[in-house]
Amino acid sequence: MGVVNVPTMTLRSGIDMPCLGLGTWTMTDTDAANIIPVAAQLGYRMIDTAAVYQNERGVGQGVRRSGAPREEFFITSKVNGRDHGYDRTLKAFDETLARLDVDYLDLYLIHWPMPMRDLYVETWKAFLRILADGRTKAIGVSNFTPAYIDRIVAETGFAPAVNQIQLNPRVTQQASRAYAAEHGITLQTWRPLCQGDLLAERVVRETAERHHKTPAQIVLRWHLEQGLSPLPKSVNADRLATNIDVFDFSLSPAEIDAISGLDGTEVAIDPATTEID
């Protein structure tokens, strides 16, 4: 297959973001440095990392090894839990840029709200400073419930462009989706394929057979049809090629509903009690 031209979606901040990207959770620096050039040849331009993944150096190396200009990439990273708070967030952002060896990010996220520490509002204020300084093109959150977003908006007057959450046919997150639609927030989805076990579900396999596609392609199309931005992760070149080759077919509303019927068969992680440094 040739290079896939991934469509973009416009964030509330006005910038365009590829609607599908490459997740890097569990990748080592070496994995990221080696696979990103392969992904770039296939058409991937959005790369999602985080300080806690401990692979930002590898991501930066992979982007440079790809040979594509930095400006073609949409690079996202996230602040660690231990770095919540205004001053610590500013320092952590500098360290992320240094590890990636880039001058700016396209999107910076608060990785988890960690309400027990109660520093996510101060962290968001630091994000506003970073955005105002032009060091990131957009800011957002990850794993935030509507209540947490309401609070940062109430205290700062500024809503996130993106909320990256656990969302797939087994955890459809209807409340967060309705809230995001009402407030113009783009939803990205981490672990969109449930690390693969979702692909064995009968409804997914039967839909794949009808469309002459793979189960993974069906699930990713399920996300895209609903305006979601999935971030599948793989270090396998064949799977990378399959995951990005999802723009030449559509699912019917009935097929989307049937796959959505899997909702409730996976436990959703509770952001209120999750502590990740």
N, C-alpha and C positions, 0 to 999 in steps of 0.2 A: 504494500500500500504506500501511497505517497504521503506527503505532509498534510495533516488535517488542519484546516482553518477553523479553530474553535470559536464559536460565536461568543459575543460579549454581552454583559448586562450592565446597565448604568446604575451606579450606586447613588444614594440620596445626596452624596457630596458632589456628584456630577462627573466622577471619573468612571471609565469603563473597566470592567473586570472580566476576564474569561469565565465562562459559566461552568467550566470543569477544570480541575487542576490535579496536581500530584501531591498526595499526602506523604509525609516522611517520618511519621511516628514509628519508632523501633528501628529506623535505619541508623547505622553507624556513620561516622564521617566518611569512611571508605566507601560504604554503600552509596551514600548520596553523591559523592564526588564521581563515582563510576556510572551511576544510572541516570543522572540528570542529563548528561550529553546525549544518551540514547533516547531519553524522553523528548528532549528538544528536537531531535531529528524527526520524531513522529508528529510534532506539533504542540507539545505541552509548553505552555509559557507561564502558567501560574504554579508556583512552588510554595507549599505551606510547611513552615517549620516552627520551632518554639525553643526558647532557652532551655526548658526542661528536657527537651529531646537530646540535648548535648550533641547535635550534629550541624550546628550553624556553620562551622568552618567548612565541613564537607559540602554543604549546600552552596556556599559561596564558591568553593573550588569547582563544583560541578557546573555552575552557571558560567564561570570563566572558561572552562574547558569546552563548553558547548560551541564556542565560536560566535554565538549570537550576541548582539549588543545587549548590554544591561537594560537599556530602555525597552527592549521587547519583552522583558520578563515582568511578571507581577509577583513580587516576593512578599510573603506574609510571615511575621513572627509574633511571638507572644511573650508577655512578661511573666516571670516566675512568681509563685506565691510569696516566697521569702523577700521579694523585692517590691511588695506593695507599699504604698506610701509615696508622698510627693517626691522627696529628694532621692529616695532609693530607686524609684521608677526612672527618673531622669538619668541616673548613673547606669542602671541596667540597660536602658535604651542605647547609650553610648557603647556599652560592652557588646550588645548585639550587633550594632553596625560594625564594630571592629572585628568581631569573629567572622561575619559575613564578608567583610572587606568591601562594603558598599557605602555610598554617600547618603542614601535615603532608603526608606522602605515604601512599599506601595500600600501596605496595610499593617497596622499594629493593633494587637488585641490584648485585653486582659484575659488571661488564660482561664481562670476560675474566680468566681466572686469571693469565696471564702468569707462569708458573712460573720463567722465567729471572730475573725480578726478585725472586722469592721473598718477596713482601710480602702475599700474599692472606690469610694467617692474621691478620696484624696489621690488615689492612683489615676482616676479619670481626669482630675484636674491637671495632673502632669501630662496626660495624653493630649489635653487641649493645648498645653504649652508647646509640646512637640509638633502638633499639627500647625499651630500658628507660626512656628519657626520654619515651616516648610520642609521638615525632616522626614515626614511621612505624608503620603497623599491622602490617606483616609485612616480613621480610627474606628475600632469596634470592640466587641466583647465576645466572650466564648463561654458557653454553659451558663448564661444568665437567664433567669426566669423573668417574666414580665414585671414582677414586683421590684426586682433589683434594677431593671432598666428604668422603671418609673422613678425610682429614687435618684438615680444619677441625673436624669432629666430635670427633676424637680429642684435639685441643688445646684445644677450648672447651666440649665437651659439648653443643653446640647445632647442630641440623641445619637447613638451609634449608627454607623453605616451598615454594619454587619453584626450578626450574632451567629457564631459557629456552635452548633449543638449536636448532640446525639440524636440522629433522626434517620429512620429507615422504615421499610414496610412493617417491621415488628414493633417499632416505637414511633408512631406517626406524629406525636407532639402537636395535637390539634390546637391546644390553647396558645402555644408559642407561635404557631403558624398564623392563627387569626390575629394575634397581637402584632406580629411583624407586618402583616398585610395592611393593617389599620394605620401603622405608624411609618410605613415606607422603609422598613428595615429588611435588608437582604439576608436570607438564611443560607448559611453554608452547612454542610453535613459531614461530620467526621465518622469514620468507619461505616461508610454507606453500604458496604456489602456484608456487614456483620462478620468480618474476617473470613468470609467464604461460606459459612454453614447455611446461610439463608438461601444459597443457590440450589440447594437440594430440595427445596419446598416444591410440592407438586404443581401448585398454581404458577410458579415461576418457570418450571421446566416445560409445562404445557404451552405457556405463552411463548417461550423461546422457540419451541418447535413450530408453532404457527408462523412466526416471523423469520424462521431460518437464521436465528441469532443465538448467541450464547446466553445462559442465564445471567451472567454478569452484565451483559449489555442490556438485558431487559430491566434489571434493577436500576442501573444507572439512568436508563431512559425514563423510568418511573420518577426519579428525582427531577430530571430536566423538564419533563412535561408539566410539572407542578411549580416551576419557577425556582426550584432549589438548586444550589450549587454544590455538587458532590466532590469529595476529595479522596478518591480511591488511592490506596498505597500499593505499590508492587516494586520489586527489584528484578522482576522477570520481564525480559523484552517482549515476549509474545503476549503476556497479559497486558503490558502497557499498550501495545498496539490494539488489542481487543477493546480495552477500556475507553480509548479515545475514539473508536470507530462507531459512534452512536448517533450520528447526525443525519442518517439517511433513511430513517424510518420513524414511525410514530405509534404510540399505543392508543387504543380507543378509550373513551371514558369508562366503559364497562371493564376493560382490562385493568385500568388503574384502580378501580374500585375493588376488583377481585383480589389484586395483590395487596391492597390496603387492608383487606380482611385479615391479614396476619397480625394486625395491631394487637398488642397485649401479650405477645408470646416471647418478649424479651424484657428484662428488668431495666428500667431507666435509672441511671445514676442520679442520685439526689445532690444537686449543687449546694444545698443548705448544709450538708454534712461532709462534703468532700474537701479534704485538705491535701493539697499537692504543692510541695516546695519546688 
